[in-house]
Amino acid sequence: MRLNNKIALVTAAASGMGRAGVTRFAKEGAQVVAVDVDQDKLTQVVSSITDAGFDAIGIRADLTDDAECARIVKDTVQHYGGLDLVWNHVGHPGYSRVEDLDGADYEITMDLNIRSVFRTTGAAIPELQARGGGSILFTASIAGLTGSPFSPVYSAAKWGVNGLMASLAGRLASDNIRVNSVCPGPIDTPMLNVFMARPDQNADRDTNLEMMKGNIPLKRVGTADEVANAALFLLSDEASYITGVALPVDGGYVSK
């Protein structure tokens, strides 16, 4: 199994890509810690994993709180005895307009997309060093590679995530810690509707979605499992010579 005896921490793990990830990681032999703010959904995903005979626990946490970002790492180490893999997947789509930007929405977008990444990763680094190395993965976005007309605040945050990834990849290489990011394009998850039907712009979801698919060489949106597959590869030892990479999972969108 590709993650045998690895301890993996995944944020925003109760639905969508995060849920696909923790499910796949557990099947590949990892001891999985699923983190989410939604306790009911978190209980469901952990139960689905453990009922299938795999190893997982859930930790409810609000990652807009710095102390919670540190606590999930501490609780992981206390339960499993260490930490090998971290997927910082939590995020927020953010406001689409900058002309009348909502301050509270801006704050939560930055808190979840980049502040929580700093805090969780900062808490995790010493634990990975204590294990002799490990792998850190961030969820960025194609919006962090090309800019997004739908999501300027989200795009700004995800460019920051990719910048942080590149910086840490260089700094942590000597500790045998690899750092990469996965950059999804349009993926069939609940958040897709938010991106395609902006309430602050009275956007038409179906029109925007068809326009987006028309700009994707593969002419479709992706699936949560396809992103989880990319995450699995980047976190696993199969990617042992890969660090500092922002990998698009986008049907070819950014290749145009």
C-alpha positions in Angstrom: 0.0 0.0 0.0 1.3 3.4 -1.0 0.9 5.1 2.4 1.4 2.2 4.7 2.2 3.1 8.3 2.0 6.9 7.5 0.1 9.2 9.7 -1.9 11.7 7.6 -3.7 14.9 8.7 -6.2 16.4 6.3 -8.2 19.5 6.8 -11.7 20.2 5.3 -12.1 16.4 5.2 -15.8 16.0 5.6 -16.9 16.6 2.0 -15.8 17.0 -1.6 -12.1 16.6 -2.4 -11.1 16.3 1.3 -13.4 13.4 1.9 -12.2 11.7 -1.2 -8.7 12.2 0.0 -9.0 10.8 3.5 -11.0 7.8 2.1 -8.3 7.0 -0.4 -5.4 7.6 2.0 -6.9 5.2 4.5 -7.4 2.5 1.9 -3.7 3.0 1.0 -2.7 2.2 4.6 -2.5 5.6 6.3 -3.7 6.3 9.8 -5.9 9.3 8.9 -6.9 12.3 10.9 -9.9 14.0 9.3 -10.5 17.6 10.4 -13.6 19.7 9.7 -15.9 22.2 11.3 -19.0 20.2 10.5 -19.3 17.5 13.2 -22.1 15.6 11.6 -20.4 15.2 8.2 -17.1 14.5 9.9 -18.7 11.7 11.9 -20.1 10.2 8.7 -16.9 10.2 6.8 -14.9 8.7 9.7 -17.6 6.0 10.2 -17.5 5.1 6.6 -13.7 4.6 6.8 -13.6 2.7 10.0 -16.7 0.5 9.1 -14.7 -0.6 6.0 -11.9 -1.7 8.3 -9.5 1.2 8.0 -7.9 3.5 10.6 -9.2 7.0 11.0 -10.3 9.6 13.7 -12.1 12.9 13.3 -11.3 16.2 15.0 -13.8 19.0 14.9 -12.0 22.3 14.6 -12.6 25.9 13.4 -9.5 26.8 11.6 -10.2 30.5 11.6 -8.8 30.2 15.2 -5.0 30.1 15.4 -5.1 27.9 18.5 -7.3 25.4 16.7 -4.8 25.1 13.9 -2.1 24.2 16.5 -4.4 21.9 18.4 -5.2 19.6 15.5 -1.5 18.8 15.1 -1.1 18.3 18.9 -4.1 16.0 19.0 -2.9 14.0 16.0 0.5 13.4 17.6 -1.1 12.5 21.0 -3.4 9.9 19.4 -1.1 8.3 16.8 2.4 9.1 18.2 3.6 11.2 15.3 2.8 12.9 12.0 4.1 12.2 8.5 1.8 13.8 6.0 -0.3 17.0 6.0 -2.8 18.1 3.4 -3.9 21.7 4.1 -7.1 21.5 2.1 -9.4 24.0 3.9 -10.5 27.0 1.9 -13.3 29.5 1.2 -14.4 30.8 -2.2 -14.5 34.5 -1.1 -16.3 37.5 -2.5 -16.2 38.2 -6.2 -16.2 42.0 -6.3 -13.5 44.3 -5.0 -15.5 47.5 -5.6 -17.7 46.9 -2.6 -15.8 44.2 -0.8 -17.4 42.8 2.3 -14.9 43.1 5.1 -16.1 40.1 7.1 -16.0 37.8 4.0 -12.6 39.1 3.1 -11.3 38.2 6.5 -12.7 34.6 6.6 -11.4 34.0 3.0 -7.9 35.0 4.0 -8.1 33.2 7.4 -9.1 29.9 5.8 -7.2 30.0 2.6 -3.8 31.3 3.9 -3.7 32.1 7.6 -4.7 28.6 8.6 -2.1 27.2 6.2 0.6 29.2 8.0 -0.5 28.2 11.4 -1.2 24.5 10.8 2.0 24.1 8.8 4.0 25.9 11.4 2.8 23.6 14.1 3.4 20.5 11.9 7.0 21.2 10.8 8.6 20.3 14.1 6.6 17.0 14.2 7.7 16.1 10.7 11.3 17.0 11.5 11.1 14.7 14.5 10.1 11.8 12.2 13.1 12.5 9.9 11.0 14.0 7.1 7.6 14.0 5.6 5.4 15.6 3.0 3.2 18.7 3.1 0.6 19.5 0.5 -1.5 22.6 0.0 -4.7 23.0 -2.0 -4.2 26.0 -4.1 -6.1 26.4 -7.4 -5.8 27.3 -11.0 -6.9 30.7 -9.7 -3.5 30.8 -8.0 -1.8 30.2 -11.3 -3.7 32.3 -13.8 -5.9 34.6 -11.9 -9.7 34.2 -11.7 -12.3 36.7 -13.0 -14.8 35.1 -10.8 -12.8 35.2 -7.5 -10.2 38.0 -7.1 -9.9 37.6 -3.4 -9.7 33.9 -3.6 -7.2 34.2 -6.4 -5.0 36.5 -4.3 -5.0 34.1 -1.4 -4.2 31.1 -3.6 -1.3 32.9 -5.2 -0.1 33.4 -1.7 -0.5 29.7 -1.0 1.7 28.8 -4.0 4.3 31.4 -2.9 4.4 29.9 0.6 4.7 26.4 -0.9 7.7 27.4 -3.1 9.4 29.1 -0.2 9.0 26.2 2.2 10.0 23.7 -0.4 13.4 25.3 -0.6 13.8 25.8 3.2 12.6 22.4 4.3 14.4 20.2 1.7 17.4 19.8 4.0 15.0 18.3 6.6 13.7 15.7 4.0 10.3 17.5 4.0 8.8 17.9 0.6 6.2 20.6 0.0 3.9 20.8 -3.0 0.5 22.1 -3.9 -2.4 20.7 -6.0 -4.2 23.3 -8.1 -7.7 22.1 -9.0 -9.7 23.5 -11.9 -13.5 23.3 -11.8 -14.3 20.2 -9.8 -17.7 18.6 -9.2 -18.1 19.5 -5.5 -20.6 21.8 -3.6 -18.1 24.7 -3.9 -18.4 24.6 -7.7 -21.9 26.1 -7.5 -20.5 29.0 -5.5 -17.9 29.8 -8.1 -20.3 29.5 -11.0 -23.3 31.3 -9.5 -22.0 34.3 -7.6 -24.8 35.8 -5.5 -23.1 39.2 -5.5 -23.1 39.3 -9.3 -26.4 37.7 -10.0 -24.5 35.2 -12.2 -26.1 32.4 -14.1 -24.6 29.1 -12.9 -25.4 27.1 -16.0 -24.1 29.8 -18.5 -20.9 30.3 -16.6 -20.3 26.5 -16.2 -20.8 25.9 -19.9 -18.5 28.8 -20.7 -15.8 27.3 -18.3 -16.1 23.8 -19.8 -15.7 25.3 -23.2 -12.3 26.6 -22.2 -11.2 23.3 -20.8 -9.4 21.1 -23.4 -11.0 17.9 -21.9 -14.4 19.7 -22.1 -15.6 18.6 -18.6 -15.3 19.4 -14.9 -13.2 17.1 -12.8 -14.1 14.8 -9.9 -13.1 14.8 -6.3 -11.5 11.5 -6.8 -9.3 12.8 -9.5 -7.9 15.5 -7.2 -7.5 12.9 -4.4 -5.4 10.8 -6.8 -3.1 13.7 -7.5 -2.9 14.4 -3.7 -2.1 10.8 -3.0 0.8 10.8 -5.5 2.3 14.0 -4.3 2.2 12.9 -0.6 3.5 9.4 -1.3 7.0 8.2 -1.6 6.3 7.8 -5.3 6.9 11.5 -5.5 10.1 11.4 -3.5 12.0 13.6 -6.0 9.3 16.1 -6.4 9.1 19.3 -4.3 8.2 22.9 -5.0 5.6 21.9 -7.6 2.1 23.5 -8.1 0.3 20.7 -10.0 -2.7 21.7 -12.0 -5.6 19.2 -12.0 -7.7 21.0 -14.5 -8.3 19.2 -17.7 -5.7 21.2 -19.4 -7.1 24.7 -18.6 -3.9 26.4 -17.7 -2.0 24.8 -20.7 -3.9 27.0 -23.1 
